[in-house]
Amino acid sequence: MSASTKKNKQDSADEKLRQEFNEWARAGKGDSMERGHRPVGEQAIARMNVSPDANVLDIGCGSGWAARLLAQAANHVIGIDVSDEMIRVAREQSNHLTNVEYQVASAENLPFPDKTFTDAFSMESLYYYADIRQALSEIARVLQPGGSFVTVIDLYQENLPSHQWIETLQVPVQLLSTAAYRSLFEAAGLINIRDERLFDPTPVPDDYVTGSFKTRADFLAYRKNGSLMLTAEKGG
């Protein structure tokens, strides 16, 4: 595939994501996404142990809730998203903070110099990217030596109930195994790769009928499998 063909394919994928997540933002789904992701996202962010002098990149920031949470500990946080409407919502909800900013940008083409960030975080966005390896290479590029990257993924091969989402989402997604993600991290030059599961303690309602899952049993199985958290570092 030529460089121009690859770029056109990436631009097309980004535009599909932009349009879909713009619709989500206009429908007010940013708040529901925060409610769904935050119980596990808080655990992942706590494990990052962000230092007061940290400069953090939040990739696929959505409405900016994770960036705001990171900003409580970090020196400066930048959130990026392909959706200009999500960025608008994030800016509106973060205008009381002086150490957070947001930009419309693609993970596969980060608009930052090399070695800009001490840490990077991604909550439930990695599987949307057309070229995950390119996105990971970009993340590694903008991290300082020894910098950390933490991502949380709910749609992965081993979590069978999550596969139901593929037929309902309006954009293409990638369904990968833990081993495949680890291989992509290695190919991007990231080191000290670790994976673990995080679990949402929020009770599943007894009267749950439908929503993100077809049945309550599916929802319970999804919760039992947990969210996949991958952590890695930029080599020196």
Secondary structure, DSSP 8 states (H G I E B T S, - for coil): --HHHHHHHHHHHHHHHHHHHHHHHHTTHHHHHHHHHHHHHHHHHHHH---TT-EEEEET-TTSHHHHHHHTTSSEEEEEES-HHHHHHHHHHTTT-SSEEEEE-BTTB--S-TT-EEEEEEES-GGG-S-HHHHHHHHHHHEEEEEEEEEEESS-TT-GGGGGHHHH-SS------HHHHHHHHHHTTEEEEEEEEE---S---TT--SSSSSSHHHHHHHHHH-EEEEEEEE--
